[in-house]
Amino acid sequence: MSESAFLEKLLDGAEVEWVPLAEGENRITELKRGRVMSKGYLVENSGDYPVYSSQTARNGQIGKIKTFDFDGESITWTTDGANAGTVFHRTGKFSITNVCGIIRICDVDRLNYRYLFHYLSFNTQKHVYAGMGNPKLMSNQMAKIPIPIPCPENPEKSLAIQAEIVRILDTFTELTAELTAELTARKKQYNYYRDQLLTFDLPARQAGGRQEDGEVCLSGRQVEWKTLGEVAEYSKNRISSEDVDESNYVGVANLLQNKEGKTTSNYVPAQGNLTGYKGSDILIGNIRPYLKKIWQADCAGGVNGDVLVIHPTDEDIEPRYLYQILADDGFFEYNMQHAKGAKMPRGNKPKIMEYKIPVPFPNDPEKSLAEQARIVAILDKFDTLTHSISEGLPREIELRQKQYEYYRDLLLNFPKSEPQTEIVA
């Protein structure tokens, strides 16, 4: 079924009236702005009622205070900054700051809050004014946004159509929320197993304690600690810029945070030699704030000076096991601790090579490699589930979001009886 046929069937011949969000004598909503609240005010008035601001993390919440400015159902939007135009559906008692606005429906027998929320989330970005480098969607702009009211002469039928649109779209948002909650649970599980699998008694120089280096035994696993420099080295290979392209040139900008690999580069040097890497080499960011970027190469290529290439040299150490050790937060914290420089600290290359690597069952190479492979198999499985953008839950969430956007566009793309006046900031 075509998009127009799908929507026509839902409307069943009903007309659509376009009305400005908050203009005219019979306006369908009213708009208000939040108030200034400093960090000190939030601390001094700490309480039970949430305060929402311009951020999107934690549903926009920046704190809680003793009082509230609004109560009941409403929609809020961000008026200023990078998130200008972002909308939220709110219920209950809360307050908002001065970089937010609030929308209250004047007649709930004419307009459904969830319907309005879905429509605005689909349309507000078109009306954000980005002049002077500070995106804005102020009340006067917001008030002019045209809202489609299906079957305006029959409020009961209008609300029924709105409710059906909401039901379909909420199905996808609820599924996405469930998958996101599942992903959060899996990440907690992943971190638990990672801690269990990679937690050994740390040697003195790395942990700051007095335990002697050498062999320890934890949960039946005999372990020897070796420095990274004993099992790997910095790449000594050089490669010409003529031998790299967007797919195998790696700068710190196209390494991704949190073990998510790399993207293709939008820049490739035109001349000169680069540090080369080979398959299974480990690439890490070497300048803050990119020290937590890490990727195990699956091809050969070259890097710039902001990326370190660690080449495994010990045949008794599985390269993927070494990657998992260096991808752990313990290495990141160690690297941050020893980074050198004031404004843009860089990793301390000699200290990085002093980082301690646990080698299980050091006196039995076959058993050691088997244990390393077991640890890698478990952690790789969780990595795929919690980080992969082509597999696992992140991929499922992305697909559900695209599905939601498809149906949102389908259901909210009402025909306009006449051209709409462009909003000028």
C-alpha positions in Angstrom: 0.0 0.0 0.0 1.3 3.4 -0.9 1.9 6.1 1.7 -1.0 8.3 0.5 -3.3 5.2 0.4 -2.3 4.2 3.9 -3.1 7.7 5.3 -6.3 8.0 3.2 -7.6 4.8 4.7 -6.9 6.0 8.2 -8.6 9.4 7.6 -11.5 7.7 5.8 -12.4 10.8 3.8 -12.0 13.2 6.8 -10.6 16.6 6.1 -7.5 18.0 7.8 -7.3 21.5 9.2 -4.0 23.1 9.7 -3.8 25.5 12.7 -0.9 27.3 14.3 0.3 25.8 17.5 -0.4 28.8 19.7 -1.7 31.7 17.8 -5.2 33.3 17.4 -8.2 33.7 19.7 -9.0 30.0 19.6 -5.5 28.8 20.0 -5.1 25.1 20.6 -2.2 25.4 23.1 -0.5 27.9 25.3 3.2 28.3 25.7 5.3 29.4 28.7 9.1 29.6 29.4 11.0 28.2 32.3 13.0 30.2 34.8 16.7 30.6 35.6 18.0 28.1 38.2 21.7 28.0 39.0 23.6 25.0 40.2 23.8 26.6 43.7 20.0 27.0 43.7 19.5 23.3 42.9 21.8 22.3 45.7 20.3 24.7 48.2 16.7 23.6 47.4 17.3 19.9 46.8 14.1 17.9 47.0 11.8 15.4 45.3 10.6 17.2 42.1 12.6 17.0 38.9 14.1 20.0 37.1 14.5 19.7 33.3 16.9 21.7 31.2 18.4 21.7 27.6 20.3 18.4 27.9 19.0 15.1 26.5 20.8 12.8 28.9 18.7 11.4 31.7 15.5 12.6 29.9 16.7 16.2 30.3 16.8 16.1 34.1 19.6 18.1 35.8 18.4 17.9 39.4 15.5 17.9 41.9 14.1 20.6 44.1 11.6 21.0 46.9 8.9 22.8 44.8 7.4 22.5 41.4 6.2 25.0 38.8 4.0 22.7 36.6 1.7 19.8 37.4 0.0 17.4 35.0 0.5 16.4 31.3 2.4 18.7 29.0 5.2 18.9 26.4 8.5 20.6 26.9 11.0 21.7 24.3 14.5 23.0 24.3 14.7 26.7 23.2 18.5 27.2 23.0 21.7 25.4 22.2 22.8 22.3 20.4 19.5 20.5 21.4 17.2 23.3 20.3 13.9 21.9 19.1 14.1 18.6 21.1 10.7 17.8 22.6 9.7 15.7 25.6 6.3 14.4 26.8 6.0 15.1 30.5 3.6 14.1 33.3 3.5 14.9 37.0 5.0 17.7 39.0 8.2 19.3 37.7 10.0 22.5 36.8 12.0 23.7 33.7 14.9 26.1 33.3 15.0 29.2 31.2 16.3 27.3 28.1 13.1 25.3 27.9 9.5 26.0 27.0 6.3 24.2 28.0 3.2 23.5 25.9 -0.2 23.0 27.5 -3.2 22.0 25.4 -6.1 24.3 25.9 -8.8 21.7 24.9 -7.9 18.0 25.4 -11.2 17.1 23.7 -9.6 18.4 20.5 -6.0 17.4 20.7 -4.1 14.4 22.1 -0.8 15.1 23.9 1.0 12.1 22.5 -0.2 12.9 19.0 1.1 16.4 19.4 4.4 15.1 20.8 5.0 12.7 17.9 4.1 15.4 15.4 6.4 18.0 16.9 9.3 15.5 17.3 8.9 15.0 13.5 8.7 18.8 12.7 10.4 21.1 15.1 13.9 20.8 13.7 12.7 22.4 10.4 12.0 25.6 12.4 15.2 25.9 14.4 17.1 29.1 13.6 20.8 28.4 13.5 22.0 32.0 12.8 25.0 33.4 14.8 26.2 29.9 15.7 23.6 29.4 18.5 20.6 27.3 17.4 17.2 28.6 18.7 13.6 27.8 18.7 12.0 30.5 20.7 8.3 30.8 21.7 7.3 33.1 18.8 8.7 30.6 16.3 7.2 27.6 18.1 3.7 29.3 18.2 3.6 29.5 14.4 4.3 25.8 13.6 1.2 24.5 11.8 -0.4 21.5 13.4 -2.7 19.1 11.5 -6.1 18.4 13.1 -7.9 15.5 11.3 -11.7 15.7 11.0 -11.9 19.1 12.8 -15.8 19.2 12.6 -16.1 15.9 14.5 -13.9 16.0 17.7 -14.7 12.4 18.7 -13.6 11.0 15.3 -10.6 13.4 15.3 -9.4 12.0 18.7 -10.0 8.5 17.5 -7.8 9.1 14.5 -5.1 10.7 16.6 -5.3 7.8 19.1 -4.8 5.3 16.4 -1.7 7.1 15.1 -0.4 7.3 18.7 -1.0 3.6 19.2 1.0 2.6 16.1 3.9 5.0 16.9 4.0 4.2 20.6 4.3 0.5 19.8 7.6 1.2 18.1 8.8 3.6 20.8 7.9 1.1 23.6 9.8 -1.7 21.7 12.8 0.6 21.4 12.6 1.4 25.1 12.5 -2.3 26.0 15.5 -3.0 23.8 17.4 -0.1 25.3 16.6 -1.4 28.8 17.8 -4.8 27.7 21.0 -3.3 26.3 21.6 -1.6 29.7 21.1 -4.9 31.5 23.4 -6.7 29.1 26.1 -4.0 29.6 25.9 -4.5 33.3 26.2 -8.3 32.8 29.0 -7.7 30.4 30.9 -5.5 32.9 30.4 -8.1 35.6 31.8 -11.0 33.5 34.6 -8.8 32.3 35.6 -8.0 35.9 35.4 -11.7 36.8 37.4 -12.8 33.8 40.1 -10.1 33.8 40.5 -9.5 37.6 43.7 -10.9 38.9 45.8 -9.8 41.9 47.5 -6.8 40.6 51.3 -6.5 40.9 52.7 -3.8 43.2 53.9 -1.3 40.6 50.5 -1.2 38.8 48.2 -1.4 41.8 50.2 0.7 44.2 50.4 -2.2 46.8 53.3 -4.2 48.2 52.6 -7.6 46.6 55.6 -9.0 44.8 55.6 -9.4 41.1 55.6 -12.9 39.7 53.2 -15.8 39.9 49.9 -15.6 41.9 46.9 -17.9 42.0 43.3 -16.7 41.8 40.3 -19.0 41.5 42.6 -21.8 40.4 44.3 -19.8 37.7 48.0 -19.6 37.9 49.1 -16.2 36.6 52.4 -14.6 35.7 52.5 -10.8 35.2 54.6 -9.5 32.2 55.0 -6.0 31.1 53.4 -5.0 27.8 56.9 -4.4 26.5 57.7 -8.1 27.1 54.9 -9.3 24.9 54.5 -6.5 22.3 56.3 -3.5 20.7 55.4 -0.3 19.0 55.2 -0.8 15.2 58.5 -0.2 13.4 56.8 -0.5 10.0 56.6 2.5 7.7 54.1 2.9 4.8 53.9 5.5 2.1 50.8 7.7 2.0 50.4 6.4 -1.6 49.5 3.0 -0.2 46.6 4.2 2.0 43.1 5.3 1.3 39.9 6.2 3.2 39.4 2.6 4.3 42.9 1.9 5.8 44.2 5.3 6.9 43.5 5.8 10.6 43.7 9.1 12.3 42.5 9.7 15.9 39.3 11.3 14.6 38.0 8.1 12.8 38.8 5.8 15.8 35.5 5.4 17.7 35.1 5.6 21.5 34.3 2.6 23.8 35.7 -0.3 21.7 33.4 0.5 18.7 36.2 0.2 16.1 36.7 2.8 13.5 34.9 4.6 10.6 36.3 5.4 7.2 38.4 8.5 7.1 37.3 11.7 5.4 41.0 12.7 5.1 44.0 10.9 3.6 47.5 12.5 3.6 48.7 13.3 0.1 52.4 12.7 0.7 55.0 11.5 3.2 55.4 8.2 5.2 53.2 6.9 8.0 53.5 4.4 10.8 52.2 1.1 9.3 50.0 -1.4 11.0 49.1 -5.0 10.1 46.2 -7.3 10.8 45.9 -8.1 14.6 47.9 -5.0 15.6 46.2 -2.9 18.2 45.6 0.8 17.6 44.9 3.2 20.4 44.3 6.9 20.6 47.3 8.8 22.0 45.9 12.3 22.8 43.2 13.3 25.2 40.2 13.2 24.9 40.8 10.2 22.6 42.8 8.0 24.9 39.9 5.6 25.3 39.8 4.8 21.6 41.0 1.3 20.6 40.7 -0.9 17.6 42.3 -4.3 16.6 43.2 -4.1 13.0 41.7 -6.5 10.5 43.8 -5.2 7.5 47.1 -3.4 6.8 47.3 0.4 6.6 48.9 3.5 8.2 48.2 5.9 11.0 49.0 9.5 12.0 51.0 10.6 15.0 48.0 10.7 17.3 47.5 6.9 17.1 49.9 4.3 18.6 50.3 0.9 16.9 51.0 -1.9 19.3 52.4 -5.0 17.6 52.1 -8.3 19.6 55.5 -10.2 19.6 54.9 -13.1 22.1 53.6 -16.3 20.4 52.2 -17.4 23.8 49.9 -14.4 23.9 46.8 -14.5 21.8 46.6 -11.0 20.0 42.8 -10.8 20.7 43.5 -11.5 24.4 46.0 -8.7 24.5 43.4 -6.4 22.9 40.8 -7.3 25.5 43.3 -6.5 28.3 44.1 -3.1 26.7 40.4 -2.4 26.0 39.7 -2.7 29.8 39.0 0.4 31.9 42.1 -0.5 34.0 44.4 0.3 31.1 42.5 3.5 30.3 42.8 4.7 33.9 46.5 3.8 33.9 47.0 5.6 30.6 45.2 8.7 31.9 47.2 8.6 35.1 50.6 8.7 33.3 49.6 11.0 30.4 51.9 13.9 29.8 51.1 17.5 28.8 48.9 20.3 30.1 46.3 21.3 27.5 46.2 18.1 25.3 47.9 15.3 27.3 49.4 12.5 25.4 50.0 8.9 26.4 53.4 8.2 28.0 54.9 5.7 25.6 57.5 4.3 27.9 55.0 4.0 30.8 52.5 2.3 28.5 55.0 -0.4 27.8 55.3 -1.0 31.6 51.6 -1.8 31.9 51.2 -5.3 33.4 49.6 -8.1 31.4 48.3 -11.2 33.2 49.4 -14.5 31.5 47.3 -17.4 32.8 49.1 -20.8 33.3 52.5 -19.4 32.3 54.2 -22.8 32.6 51.9 -24.5 30.2 51.7 -22.6 26.9 49.0 -24.8 25.4 46.8 -24.5 28.5 47.5 -20.7 28.6 46.4 -20.2 25.0 43.3 -22.3 25.6 42.4 -20.1 28.7 43.0 -16.9 26.8 40.8 -18.2 23.9 38.0 -19.0 26.4 38.2 -15.5 27.9 38.2 -13.9 24.4 35.2 -16.0 23.2 33.1 -14.8 26.2 34.1 -11.2 26.0 33.8 -11.0 22.2 30.2 -12.4 22.5 29.3 -9.6 24.9 31.1 -7.1 22.8 29.0 -8.0 19.8 25.8 -7.9 21.8 26.5 -4.6 23.5 28.6 -2.6 21.0 28.2 -3.9 17.4 26.4 -1.6 15.0 25.9 -4.4 12.5 24.8 -7.1 15.0 23.4 -7.4 18.5 21.0 -5.1 20.4 22.4 -1.8 19.0 21.5 -3.0 15.5 18.0 -4.0 16.7 17.5 -0.6 18.3 18.7 1.1 15.1 16.3 -0.9 13.0 13.3 -0.2 15.3 14.1 3.5 15.3 14.1 3.5 11.5 10.9 1.6 11.5 9.4 4.2 13.8 10.6 7.0 11.6 9.1 5.3 8.5 5.7 5.0 10.1 5.9 8.4 11.7 6.6 10.0 8.3 3.8 7.8 6.8 1.2 8.7 9.4 2.0 12.4 10.0 2.5 13.5 6.4 -0.9 15.0 6.0 -1.9 16.7 2.8 -1.9 20.5 2.9 -4.8 22.3 1.2 -2.7 25.4 0.6 1.0 26.4 0.8 2.2 27.1 4.3 3.9 30.3 5.1 7.6 29.8 5.8 8.5 30.8 9.3 11.2 33.5 9.4 13.2 33.8 12.6 
